[in-house]
Each structure stands twice: as C-alpha cells, then as structure tokens.
C-alpha cells in the first residue's frame, strides 16, 4: 500500500530530512521516518532523477527528487541520511556538515582512520549532530538489559561476551563475490566485518561499558580475490581477564544472537541486531546447574522480560529528531562511532597480519 504525501499541517513542527542516495537500505529509514512522530522526508537525492522519482513514489510520497548538491543546499533540510557506499561516505558527510546539516550515517562510517577522524571533526566544528545507524542502541531492551548487567547480586560481573551475525547472501550465488557491492574493494573493503561485525563489536563495547580492549585478533576464514572478508572470526581481550568473541559471514545461515556471561549467569538475546517480531522484543537470563550424578545439566530461567514499544528503527529517528529540535548536541554518539570504527580497523589489521594480536589505537 502506498503512503499518501504528508500535508502541510502534518509537517508543522516536524524535523525535515533529506536522503542522500536511493539505495535499498534507505527504504527502511523511509519507513522509520514515516512512523516517527517528529520527522518527515522532504527530498531524496540521486545522480539519476528518474531513479529518485521512482524511489519517492514507492517509499516517500510528496518528497522532491533533487541532485546531491541541491539537497545539501536546501535550507529547509535539517538532517541528511547518508546510505552511500562506505568508500563515498566521508566526503559527503563532510560536505553535509559544512552546510550545517545534521548527519545520520550508515555503518561502517569510513574505510580508514583518517576519514573517520575527518568526519567526526567536521561535524564537531560545524556544530551538527553525527550518529551512525545502529538501530538497536535505541531499543528499550538495551536499557532493561543494562539494569541486569549492573545488578551484581542478580547477575554477577560480566566476564565474556559472545555474538554472531551471519546472513546467507552468497552461499549459493556464484556471482555474489564478483557482483555484490558488499564485496567491492573500493566501496566496501571491510566486507562482512564492516557490514555485520560492526554490530557484534558495538554490542561488546556496550556490554563492557565502552571500555577499549587491550588487544584484538581476527582471522578471515573466507575472502574474495581482492582480500575482502566473506566470513571471519574474532577475539577481543579486555583488562582483568575479560574476553569477547564473535563470528560474522555472508555465507552462513541467518544468526544474530548474543550472550553476556558472568560467573553466575548468562544473559541471552536471540535477535540482538533486529528483533524477530515487530511489536515486542525480549531477553532471558539463564543459570545452569548439575543434577545428581551429572545425569543432566538443568537450565533455569532467572529472569526474562518482554519489551513492548515502537520499533527500534522508529525510535532512532525520533531520538535524532528530538536532538535537532532541542539544539543540544549529544557528544556520546560520535564517540561511539569512532571507537567502533577504530576496533574494526584494528581487527582488519590483525587479519592482514595472519591473525596477530593488535593493540587498538
């Protein structure tokens, strides 16, 4: 069903968004903006105007089809969402910031450390909000789980995080490695590490209070001829003997679960990246034991909770738009982005050195 164009009355007081590019990934953000109470899409940019018009008709009726440059020059637009390939993002984020546009950016935010710093510095210098599009950060589930992890009497002390994010995009597609932009060296050099591993790294950072690991290592289990990772495994070491591990892949069955483990319990999330249901998400705290003679290992549910709220993609848009309306920049978001990017690059450096331990810098 096509959505009708927003009326001038319904747009009053809403934050005006522009979308820089008409990639498929932008469709979900259009849904989020349409569901948000305080945002609306006013323009979509493309190098091909007909492509932008088709995108608008399908996903954001009433928006204008414009060029990249015209979108950034439009004084009505307050926020620019940038779903362009990673290899193109840095230049356009900087251009948007210099036009005093707030920026929501896809991840990873850059292909190298210099561009990552350039992005963050440009947004700070121009007084605009920067945020990456990690939607689970805005879910009420993460606030609820934080309370569990901080409850030492109930949970104990987090000691290990394990996670995975795998999608079977190329398991049976012979053209995948040569035709999919996710594996183009110039556009997406981090491959599955950037596209999927980003979420595993961010979850680990969140679980350990954004403490930087002391060292990391990564093995590319399968790569393209250009060295872009298709499947990998990684390990992170933190102070005090705490650890984390994850795997991600474009050729394994769909999995996006995570656990935080203490000496007492394990907090389990079966769908940590994107909830499996639209209207509810949950987590479970489990505790194992040993029955008489070790005949069974019973598992008890210590705590479980269903979180009913708006979809996390909608909550992200509402959060970002509220920041714009308030005029108060939240400095935590670019810091989260830059640290996650730093860890991805350290993992990539390890993989290029045959899995050697690397100290993130």
N, C-alpha and C positions, 0 to 999 in steps of 0.2 A: 504494500500500500504506500502510495506517495504521500509525503507530508506536505501540507499546504504552506505557502510562504507566510512568514510572520507579518502581522500587521504593525503599523507604526505605533499603535498603542501598546502592543505586547512587547515591543522593543524598548520602550521607555525605561530608562534606569538599568538596562542590561549592558554588560561589557561586550564590546564589539570585537569579534575575532576574524582574522584572515587566515586562510590556509595556503601555505606556500608549496604547491605541488598537489597533484591529484592521484597519488599512489594509492593502491588498495588499502594500505594500512591507515590512510586518513579517513576511511569510511567509518571506522569505529569511533573516532573522535567526533565526527559529524553527529553520530547517534548520541554521544555523550553531551555535546553542546545542545542538541535539541531537547534532551531530557533535563538539562540543568535549569534551575530557576532564575539564574542571573547572567546568562550568556546567550549570544546569538552569532551565527556566521553571516558576515556581510559581503565577503569576497573570497573567491578561490582563484589562485594564480596557476597558470600553466604556460609552457612555451607554445602550446598548441591551443588556441582559443576554443576550437571545436571540442577538444577533449575536456577542457574546463567546463564548457556549457553542458556536455553530457553528464559529467560528474555532478554538477549542480542540480540538474533535473532529477537525477536519481537520489541524491543524498542531502542536498541543502537548498531546496526551492526558495527563490527570492534573492539569493546571493548574486553578486555580479561576477562575471568572468573577466579577469584582468591579467596583465603581464606581471612577472615577478617585481619589476621595478615600480609599476603603478601601484601594486599592493603596498609596498613599503612607503610610497609617497602619500598614500591616502591618509589624511588627517583624522578620519573617522575611526580607523582601525587602531585598537589599543593593544591587542595581543596578536602575535603571529605564531601559528603552529607550524613547525618545520619537520615534515616527514621525508625530506630528500635523502638520498643515499648518504651514508656516513662520510664518504670521500668529498661530498659537496657541502656538508653542514657548516663547517667552521666559517667559511666566507660569508654565507648567508645569515648566520646568527650575528656575526659582527656587523653586517650591513643593517640588519633589523635593529640592533641595539643602538647604532649610530643615528637611526631615525626615531629613537626614543620609543621603540616598540618593546613591550614585554615579550618574552620568548618561552614557549613550551617546545621542547626539542625531543625528537626520538633518540633512542639509545642504540649503540654507544654514541657519546656526544662528539667524538673525534677519532682520528686514526693514529694520532701521536700525541705526546705530552705537550709539545709546543702549541699545537692547535687547541688543545684542551684549555691551557692557560690563557690563550688569546681570547677564547670565548668567554671565560669567566671574568677576565679583566675588562673586556669591552662592556659587558652587562653592568659590572660594578661602576665603571667610570661614567656610564650614561644613566645611572640610577634606575635601571629597569630590573624586573624580576626575571631570573632564569630558573627553570625547573625542567628536569627530564621526565619523560612519560612513563615512569614506573608506577603503574596504577595501584598496585597492592599497598603502597605506602599510605594510601588514603582510606583504606578499609578500616571500619571499626573493629574488625577481627584482630588487627595488629595492636590496637590499643588494649584489647582484652587479653591478648597473649602476653603483652608486656607486663601486665599486672601479675600474671602467673610466674613469669621468669624472675620477677623482682621479689617474689614471695619465697624466701629461703626455707621457711618452715614447711610449706607445701611442696615446693619443687626441688629445693636444694640449690646448688650452684651450677650454672651452665658450663659444661666441660667440653662438649663436642657438638658440632653441627654437621649434619649430612643432608645433601639435597641433590635433586636431579631435575633436568628439564630436557626432554627429548621429544622430537617430532619426526615422523616418518616421511619427510618430504621427498627424499631421494632414494629410498630403499629399493624401489622397483622401477625407477625412472633413469634410463641410461643417459638422457640428455640433461639431467639435473646439474651435474658438475660443470657442464660447459655452457648451459643456458640460463641458469638462475642467478639473479643479481646478488643473492646472498653469498655467492662464492666467487664473485669477481674481485680480483686482487686490487684493482684501482678504486673500486667503490666500497667494498666490504672486506678489507684484508683480515679482519679478526673472525670472519666466518661464524661458526656456531658459538665460539667463545664470546663474541660481541652480541650476537642476536639472542642467545639463550643463556649463556654463562653469566651475563650481566645480572640476571635475576638471582641466580644462586649466590653470587658474590654479595649482592645487596642484602639478601636475606641473612647471610652470615654476618655481615657488618652490623645489621640491625640487632641480631641476637646477642652479639658481644659488645653492644653499646658503642659501635663505630670506632672501636679501638683498632689501630692499624696492626696487622700481623707482623711478626718479626721476620718471617721468610715464607716464600711460596714456591711451589713447583708444579709443573704441568707437562703432560705428555699428550701430543697429538696422536691419537690412535689411528686416524684415517684423515688424509689430506688430499687436496687437489694437486695437480702437477705444479701449480704455482705456489703451493705451500699454505693454502687457505684451509683451516681446520674444518673437517666434516664431523668428526667425533673425537672426544677427548675426556681425560680425567685429570683432576687437580687436587692438591692438598695445600692447606694453609696452616702454619704454626703460629700460635699466639703465646704471650707470656704466661708463665705459671703452668705450662704443660697442656694448655688448651689447644684444641685442634679443630679443623673443619675439612671436609672433603666433598667433592661434587663431580658429577659427570653430566655432559650435555652432548647432544648428537642430532644430526639431521636425518639419520638413517635407522633409528630405533623407534619402537612403538611409543605412543604418546604417554609421557610420565611427567608430572610436575609436583612432586611431593617433597616434603622437608621434615626433618626432625631436629629438635634441640634436646640434648641428652645431659642429664646430671648424674650424680652418684645415686639418686633416688628414683628418678622418673625419666620418661621421655615424652616431650610434647610433640604431637604428630599433626601435620597438616597434609591432607591428601591432594590438595589442589591450590598450592600456595601462590601460583602466578595468576591464574584466572579461575575463579570459583566455578565449580561444575554445575551449579544452579544459579539462576538469575536473581532470585529473591532471598536467598539465605546462604550463609557460609558458616563453617564451624571449625573447631579444633578439638583434639582429645589429648588428655594427659593420661598416660598408661604407666602401670607399675607391674613388673614381673615378679615371680617368686618360684620356689621349687617345692613341689608336693612330696609327700612321703616316698622315700626311696628313689626320688628323682624320676618317677614314672611319667610325670607331666610337669610342664612349666606353665602354671596358670598366669593369665594376664588380667589384671583388674583395671577398671576404668576409675581413675582417681577424680577426674573432673572432665566434663565435656560441656560445650556451650554452643548454642545456635545464635548467630548474629543476623538479625533481620534489619535491613536498611536499604538505601538506594544502592545501585550498582557502583562498584569502585571506580569505574571509568567516569561516571557522572559526578561522584564525589570529588574526584581530582579537578574536573572543570569548575565546579562550584568553589572549591578551595582556591584555585588560581584566580578566578574572577573576583573573589572576595578580597584577595590581597591587592589586586589592581584598584578596587573601589576604595579600600582603606588608605592607599597611598603609602603603606608601611612595608618596605621590602623585608622579606624573611631570608636572612643570610644562610640559614641551615641548608636550604635546598641546593644552591650551587656547590656548597662544601660536600654534600653527599655525592653529587655528580662527579666532582673532581676526584674524590677518593676512590670511588668505584672504578672510574676510568684508569686511575693510577694502578690499581690492583690488576685490572685486565691486562694492561701493558706489561706489568711485571710477570704475569703468567705467560704471556706470549713470548717474552724474553727467555723465560725458562724453557719453553718448548723448543725454541730455536737453538738452545744450548743443550739439547738431548736430556731435558728434564732436570737440569741442575737447579739447586736451591738458589733463589734470588731474593735479595732484600729490597722490598718496595721503597721507592724514593719519589 
